[in-house]
């Protein structure tokens, strides 16, 4: 597949060190082109950065309003998207590590009981 380059971005400064920035090796193209290249991939991940933590609810409302169908369109289906923030990821991480702790605690308890009954 051939592409036409319509513009080149300036090189970005790297956050740490003086080496090459991997972000300089990125190509941007329309989502319709992505659909043609990967028709099987229907999930998208959009990352946003906001200026101040107190603006998070405003940003989430704006994203939800943009992604949802307009009110004049009769759509009975639930929204097919979700908004995740850092608090969601932190909560998920705590659930995963808590579950692993309980699993390891149960396994070590069983191992101790087996060892105690064998002696």
Backbone as a printed PyTorch tensor [residue, N CA C, xyz], in Angstrom:
tensor([[[  0.8550,  -1.1730,   0.0000],
         [  0.0000,   0.0000,   0.0000],
         [  0.9020,   1.2370,   0.0000]],

        [[  0.6310,   2.1690,  -0.8640],
         [  1.4060,   3.3950,  -0.9560],
         [  0.7010,   4.5160,  -0.1980]],

        [[  1.4810,   5.3580,   0.4150],
         [  0.9600,   6.5010,   1.1580],
         [  1.6200,   7.7680,   0.6480]],

        [[  0.9160,   8.8680,   0.7620],
         [  1.4640,  10.1670,   0.4060],
         [  1.7170,  10.9500,   1.6870]],

        [[  2.9400,  11.4150,   1.8640],
         [  3.2900,  12.2100,   3.0380],
         [  2.8300,  13.6390,   2.7900]],

        [[  1.9770,  14.1520,   3.6780],
         [  1.4510,  15.5010,   3.4990],
         [  2.0710,  16.4950,   4.4720]],

        [[  2.8630,  16.0070,   5.4090],
         [  3.5040,  16.9120,   6.3570],
         [  4.4440,  16.1560,   7.2680]],

        [[  5.3840,  16.8810,   7.8440],
         [  6.3470,  16.3010,   8.7730],
         [  6.3610,  17.1700,  10.0180]],

        [[  6.2610,  16.5280,  11.1800],
         [  6.2880,  17.2540,  12.4500],
         [  7.7170,  17.5680,  12.8680]],

        [[  7.8870,  18.6120,  13.6560],
         [  9.1980,  18.9220,  14.2120],
         [  9.6140,  17.8210,  15.1740]],

        [[ 10.9160,  17.6190,  15.3090],
         [ 11.4140,  16.6340,  16.2660],
         [ 11.0210,  17.0690,  17.6720]],

        [[ 10.6390,  16.0750,  18.4900],
         [ 10.2130,  16.3350,  19.8620],
         [ 11.3840,  16.1450,  20.8100]],

        [[ 11.4420,  16.9640,  21.8430],
         [ 12.4730,  16.8030,  22.8560],
         [ 12.1530,  15.5760,  23.6880]],

        [[ 13.1910,  14.8350,  24.0500],
         [ 13.0010,  13.6620,  24.8900],
         [ 12.9530,  14.1020,  26.3410]],

        [[ 12.1020,  13.4380,  27.1210],
         [ 11.9250,  13.8340,  28.5190],
         [ 13.2040,  13.6500,  29.3240]],

        [[ 13.9010,  12.5270,  29.1240],
         [ 15.1160,  12.2520,  29.8930],
         [ 16.2380,  11.8940,  28.9390]],

        [[ 17.4320,  12.3390,  29.2390],
         [ 18.5770,  11.9850,  28.4150],
         [ 18.6210,  12.7950,  27.1360]],

        [[ 19.6330,  12.5280,  26.3490],
         [ 19.8000,  13.2870,  25.1200],
         [ 19.7030,  12.4370,  23.8760]],

        [[ 19.2080,  11.1970,  24.0150],
         [ 19.1390,  10.2900,  22.8720],
         [ 17.9850,  10.6050,  21.9500]],

        [[ 17.7780,   9.7020,  21.0110],
         [ 16.6900,   9.8680,  20.0600],
         [ 15.3550,   9.6400,  20.7580]],

        [[ 14.3570,  10.3850,  20.3480],
         [ 13.0270,  10.2580,  20.9200],
         [ 12.2220,   9.2910,  20.0640]],

        [[ 11.7260,   8.1670,  20.6430],
         [ 10.9330,   7.2130,  19.8610],
         [  9.6590,   7.8360,  19.2790]],

        [[  9.1710,   8.9200,  19.8770],
         [  7.9640,   9.5720,  19.3650],
         [  8.2110,  10.2240,  18.0090]],

        [[  9.4670,  10.3910,  17.6280],
         [  9.7820,  10.9630,  16.3120],
         [  9.5940,   9.9380,  15.1910]],

        [[  9.3950,   8.6750,  15.5320],
         [  9.2310,   7.6180,  14.5350],
         [  7.7750,   7.1600,  14.4610]],

        [[  6.8500,   8.0920,  14.4620],
         [  5.4220,   7.7880,  14.4560],
         [  4.8050,   8.3670,  13.1920]],

        [[  3.9000,   7.6080,  12.5970],
         [  3.1590,   8.0910,  11.4320],
         [  1.6930,   8.2170,  11.8190]],

        [[  1.0620,   9.2910,  11.4060],
         [ -0.3570,   9.5240,  11.6770],
         [ -1.1220,   9.3980,  10.3640]],

        [[ -2.2660,   8.7200,  10.4260],
         [ -3.1070,   8.5870,   9.2410],
         [ -4.5600,   8.5230,   9.6710]],

        [[ -5.4920,   8.7610,   8.7530],
         [ -6.9170,   8.7880,   9.1060],
         [ -7.4090,   7.4310,   9.6120]],

        [[ -8.4220,   7.4670,  10.4560],
         [ -8.9870,   6.2430,  11.0100],
         [ -9.5800,   5.3670,   9.9070]],

        [[-10.0710,   5.9740,   8.8440],
         [-10.6110,   5.1820,   7.7310],
         [ -9.5150,   4.3410,   7.0790]],

        [[ -8.2950,   4.8560,   7.0350],
         [ -7.1690,   4.0890,   6.5100],
         [ -6.8600,   2.9230,   7.4360]],

        [[ -6.9360,   3.1560,   8.7240],
         [ -6.7190,   2.0800,   9.6950],
         [ -7.7410,   0.9720,   9.4940]],

        [[ -9.0250,   1.3540,   9.2510],
         [-10.0870,   0.3620,   8.9940],
         [ -9.7500,  -0.4870,   7.7700]],

        [[ -9.2190,   0.1360,   6.7350],
         [ -8.8730,  -0.6140,   5.5270],
         [ -7.7180,  -1.5770,   5.7990]],

        [[ -6.7530,  -1.1550,   6.6190],
         [ -5.6000,  -2.0060,   6.9230],
         [ -5.9510,  -3.1220,   7.8960]],

        [[ -6.8100,  -2.8290,   8.8580],
         [ -7.1550,  -3.7910,   9.9190],
         [ -8.6640,  -3.8240,  10.1430]],

        [[ -9.4160,  -4.4420,   9.2480],
         [-10.8760,  -4.4830,   9.4290],
         [-11.3030,  -5.3200,  10.6320]],

        [[-10.4200,  -6.1980,  11.1160],
         [-10.7620,  -7.0530,  12.2470],
         [-10.6670,  -6.3330,  13.5890]],

        [[ -9.9660,  -5.2250,  13.6390],
         [ -9.7490,  -4.5130,  14.8990],
         [-10.8210,  -3.4450,  15.0740]],

        [[-11.7220,  -3.6670,  16.0240],
         [-12.8410,  -2.7470,  16.2250],
         [-12.7070,  -1.9230,  17.5030]],

        [[-11.6790,  -2.1770,  18.2980],
         [-11.4880,  -1.4430,  19.5460],
         [-10.4970,  -0.3130,  19.3420]],

        [[-10.7860,   0.8070,  19.9670],
         [ -9.9000,   1.9650,  19.8880],
         [ -9.5740,   2.4220,  21.2970]],

        [[ -8.3920,   2.9580,  21.4470],
         [ -7.9570,   3.5010,  22.7280],
         [ -7.5290,   4.9290,  22.4610]],

        [[ -8.2130,   5.8680,  23.0740],
         [ -7.8770,   7.2780,  22.8960],
         [ -7.3670,   7.7900,  24.2360]],

        [[ -6.1720,   8.3260,  24.2470],
         [ -5.5840,   8.8630,  25.4750],
         [ -5.6720,  10.3730,  25.4490]],

        [[ -6.0970,  10.9370,  26.5500],
         [ -6.1960,  12.3870,  26.6840],
         [ -5.4310,  12.8380,  27.9080]],

        [[ -4.8940,  14.0330,  27.8220],
         [ -4.2060,  14.6310,  28.9500],
         [ -4.9150,  15.9420,  29.2710]],

        [[ -5.1720,  16.1840,  30.5360],
         [ -5.8350,  17.4240,  30.9220],
         [ -4.8890,  18.2540,  31.7710]],

        [[ -5.1600,  19.5540,  31.8300],
         [ -4.2240,  20.4860,  32.4400],
         [ -4.2540,  20.4930,  33.9640]],

        [[ -5.3940,  20.2380,  34.5650],
         [ -5.5270,  20.3590,  36.0140],
         [ -6.4620,  19.2570,  36.5070]],

        [[ -6.1050,  18.5410,  37.5840],
         [ -6.9630,  17.4630,  38.0830],
         [ -8.3900,  17.9050,  38.3960]],

        [[ -8.5850,  19.1630,  38.7430],
         [ -9.9490,  19.6140,  39.0350],
         [-10.8030,  19.6760,  37.7660]],

        [[-10.1750,  19.6440,  36.5700],
         [-10.9090,  19.6670,  35.3080],
         [-11.2870,  18.2700,  34.8090]],

        [[-10.9130,  17.2230,  35.5500],
         [-11.1960,  15.8600,  35.1080],
         [-12.6790,  15.6220,  34.8380]],

        [[-13.6060,  15.9980,  35.7300],
         [-15.0260,  15.7610,  35.4220],
         [-15.4810,  16.4760,  34.1440]],

        [[-14.9830,  17.6800,  33.9180],
         [-15.3340,  18.4270,  32.7120],
         [-14.8280,  17.7060,  31.4610]],

        [[-13.5900,  17.2170,  31.5110],
         [-13.0030,  16.5020,  30.3730],
         [-13.7840,  15.2080,  30.1190]],

        [[-14.1170,  14.4830,  31.1880],
         [-14.8710,  13.2350,  31.0240],
         [-16.2470,  13.5110,  30.4210]],

        [[-16.9110,  14.5680,  30.8650],
         [-18.2160,  14.9190,  30.3050],
         [-18.0980,  15.2800,  28.8290]],

        [[-17.0530,  16.0100,  28.4700],
         [-16.8440,  16.4100,  27.0780],
         [-16.5820,  15.1930,  26.1880]],

        [[-15.7470,  14.2780,  26.6720],
         [-15.4490,  13.0730,  25.9000],
         [-16.7010,  12.2170,  25.7630]],

        [[-17.4450,  12.0560,  26.8290],
         [-18.6700,  11.2550,  26.7900],
         [-19.6830,  11.8780,  25.8390]],

        [[-19.8310,  13.1810,  25.8640],
         [-20.7570,  13.8590,  24.9700],
         [-20.3430,  13.7640,  23.5230]],

        [[-19.0480,  13.7490,  23.2610],
         [-18.5470,  13.6500,  21.8890],
         [-18.6960,  12.2330,  21.3520]],

        [[-18.4520,  11.2330,  22.1970],
         [-18.4830,   9.8370,  21.7360],
         [-19.8990,   9.2800,  21.6580]],

        [[-20.8110,   9.8210,  22.4490],
         [-22.1870,   9.3110,  22.4620],
         [-22.9390,   9.7990,  21.2280]],

        [[-23.9810,   9.0480,  20.8140],
         [-24.7760,   9.5220,  19.6800],
         [-25.5280,  10.7920,  20.0350]],

        [[-25.7900,  11.6650,  19.0750],
         [-26.5110,  12.9040,  19.3610],
         [-27.9080,  12.6060,  19.9240]],

        [[-28.4640,  13.5110,  20.7420],
         [-29.7700,  13.2660,  21.3530],
         [-30.8890,  13.0730,  20.3480]],

        [[-30.7890,  13.6960,  19.1610],
         [-31.8690,  13.5710,  18.1850],
         [-31.8800,  12.2030,  17.5020]],

        [[-30.8040,  11.3980,  17.6870],
         [-30.7550,  10.0630,  17.0960],
         [-31.3230,   9.0730,  18.1080]],

        [[-32.3750,   8.3660,  17.7150],
         [-32.9790,   7.3730,  18.6010],
         [-32.0620,   6.1640,  18.6720]],

        [[-31.4170,   5.9910,  19.7980],
         [-30.4920,   4.8820,  19.9770],
         [-30.7740,   4.2600,  21.3310]],

        [[-31.3600,   3.0750,  21.3150],
         [-31.7070,   2.3970,  22.5650],
         [-30.5330,   1.6240,  23.1480]],

        [[-29.4930,   1.4150,  22.3620],
         [-28.3470,   0.6440,  22.8320],
         [-27.5440,   1.4540,  23.8310]],

        [[-26.9280,   0.7370,  24.7520],
         [-26.0600,   1.3980,  25.7280],
         [-24.8210,   1.9360,  25.0170]],

        [[-24.1690,   2.8950,  25.6400],
         [-22.9370,   3.4340,  25.0650],
         [-21.9330,   2.3030,  24.8800]],

        [[-21.2700,   2.2890,  23.7540],
         [-20.2990,   1.2400,  23.4830],
         [-18.8750,   1.7150,  23.7480]],

        [[-18.7330,   2.5340,  24.7660],
         [-17.4160,   3.0240,  25.1380],
         [-17.3660,   3.1980,  26.6540]],

        [[-16.1750,   3.3320,  27.1620],
         [-15.9790,   3.5680,  28.5940],
         [-14.8780,   4.5990,  28.7600]],

        [[-14.9570,   5.3590,  29.8290],
         [-13.9430,   6.3550,  30.1480],
         [-13.1960,   5.8600,  31.3730]],

        [[-11.8920,   5.6810,  31.2300],
         [-11.0600,   5.2220,  32.3270],
         [-10.1140,   6.3400,  32.7250]],

        [[ -9.9960,   6.5600,  34.0070],
         [ -9.0360,   7.5240,  34.5280],
         [ -7.9860,   6.8050,  35.3420]],

        [[ -7.0550,   7.5550,  35.8660],
         [ -6.0110,   6.9420,  36.6800],
         [ -6.5950,   6.2910,  37.9250]],

        [[ -7.6890,   6.8500,  38.4450],
         [ -8.3160,   6.2380,  39.6180],
         [ -8.8840,   4.8680,  39.2760]],

        [[ -9.3820,   4.6850,  38.0630],
         [ -9.8990,   3.3830,  37.6300],
         [ -8.7690,   2.3730,  37.5520]],

        [[ -7.6430,   2.7850,  36.9900],
         [ -6.5020,   1.8810,  36.8790],
         [ -5.9410,   1.5440,  38.2530]],

        [[ -5.8980,   2.5100,  39.1540],
         [ -5.4180,   2.2550,  40.5130],
         [ -6.3330,   1.2690,  41.2230]],

        [[ -7.6370,   1.4510,  41.0770],
         [ -8.6050,   0.5430,  41.7030],
         [ -8.4520,  -0.8720,  41.1340]],

        [[ -8.2750,  -0.9910,  39.8190],
         [ -8.0720,  -2.2920,  39.1870],
         [ -6.7960,  -2.9540,  39.7040]],

        [[ -5.7230,  -2.1910,  39.7980],
         [ -4.4450,  -2.7190,  40.3030],
         [ -4.6190,  -3.2180,  41.7380]],

        [[ -5.3190,  -2.4710,  42.5750],
         [ -5.5360,  -2.8890,  43.9670],
         [ -6.3630,  -4.1690,  44.0340]],

        [[ -7.3490,  -4.3210,  43.1670],
         [ -8.1530,  -5.5440,  43.1350],
         [ -7.3060,  -6.7400,  42.7070]],

        [[ -6.4720,  -6.5480,  41.7140],
         [ -5.6260,  -7.6520,  41.2350],
         [ -4.6370,  -8.0740,  42.3080]],

        [[ -3.9410,  -7.1130,  42.8950],
         [ -2.9470,  -7.4600,  43.9160],
         [ -3.6140,  -8.0260,  45.1640]],

        [[ -4.8070,  -7.5300,  45.5080],
         [ -5.5320,  -8.0880,  46.6560],
         [ -5.9220,  -9.5300,  46.4100]],

        [[ -6.3910,  -9.8330,  45.1960],
         [ -6.7440, -11.2070,  44.8390],
         [ -5.5300, -12.1250,  44.8610]],

        [[ -4.4050, -11.6520,  44.3590],
         [ -3.1760, -12.4500,  44.3920],
         [ -2.7200, -12.7050,  45.8250]],

        [[ -2.8520, -11.7110,  46.6900],
         [ -2.4780, -11.8940,  48.0950],
         [ -3.3290, -12.9800,  48.7330]],

        [[ -4.6500, -12.9370,  48.4970],
         [ -5.5310, -13.9530,  49.0740],
         [ -5.2050, -15.3460,  48.5350]],

        [[ -4.9100, -15.4530,  47.2520],
         [ -4.5500, -16.7290,  46.6620],
         [ -3.2700, -17.2800,  47.2840]],

        [[ -2.2510, -16.4310,  47.3710],
         [ -0.9840, -16.8860,  47.9570],
         [ -1.1410, -17.2320,  49.4320]],

        [[ -1.9570, -16.4770,  50.1570],
         [ -2.1980, -16.7660,  51.5620],
         [ -2.8790, -18.1220,  51.7100]],

        [[ -3.8740, -18.4090,  50.8690],
         [ -4.5790, -19.6930,  50.9270],
         [ -3.6380, -20.8450,  50.5800]],

        [[ -2.8210, -20.6690,  49.5370],
         [ -1.8800, -21.7280,  49.1600],
         [ -0.8420, -21.9930,  50.2390]],

        [[ -0.3270, -20.9440,  50.8560],
         [  0.6740, -21.1450,  51.9080],
         [  0.0410, -21.7660,  53.1550]],

        [[ -1.2290, -21.4390,  53.4420],
         [ -1.9160, -22.0580,  54.5780],
         [ -2.0880, -23.5460,  54.3550]],

        [[ -2.4920, -23.9310,  53.1510],
         [ -2.6430, -25.3470,  52.8310],
         [ -1.2930, -26.0550,  52.9360]],

        [[ -0.2340, -25.4360,  52.4420],
         [  1.0890, -26.0240,  52.5180],
         [  1.5300, -26.2100,  53.9590]],

        [[  1.2500, -25.2570,  54.8280],
         [  1.5970, -25.3780,  56.2470],
         [  0.8180, -26.5020,  56.9150]],

        [[ -0.4790, -26.6260,  56.5900],
         [ -1.2910, -27.7010,  57.1760],
         [ -0.8000, -29.0720,  56.7140]],

        [[ -0.4390, -29.2000,  55.4570],
         [  0.0850, -30.4710,  54.9490],
         [  1.4140, -30.8040,  55.6190]],

        [[  2.2660, -29.8080,  55.7600],
         [  3.5700, -30.0320,  56.3970],
         [  3.3950, -30.3940,  57.8660]],

        [[  2.4290, -29.7670,  58.5520],
         [  2.2180, -30.0600,  59.9760],
         [  1.6390, -31.4500,  60.1610]],

        [[  0.7590, -31.8880,  59.2780],
         [  0.1600, -33.2130,  59.4310],
         [  1.1360, -34.3170,  59.0330]],

        [[  2.1230, -34.0120,  58.1870],
         [  3.0940, -35.0140,  57.7640],
         [  4.1430, -35.2820,  58.8520]],

        [[  4.3270, -34.3400,  59.7520],
         [  5.3930, -34.5460,  60.7520],
         [  4.8990, -35.1170,  62.0360]]])
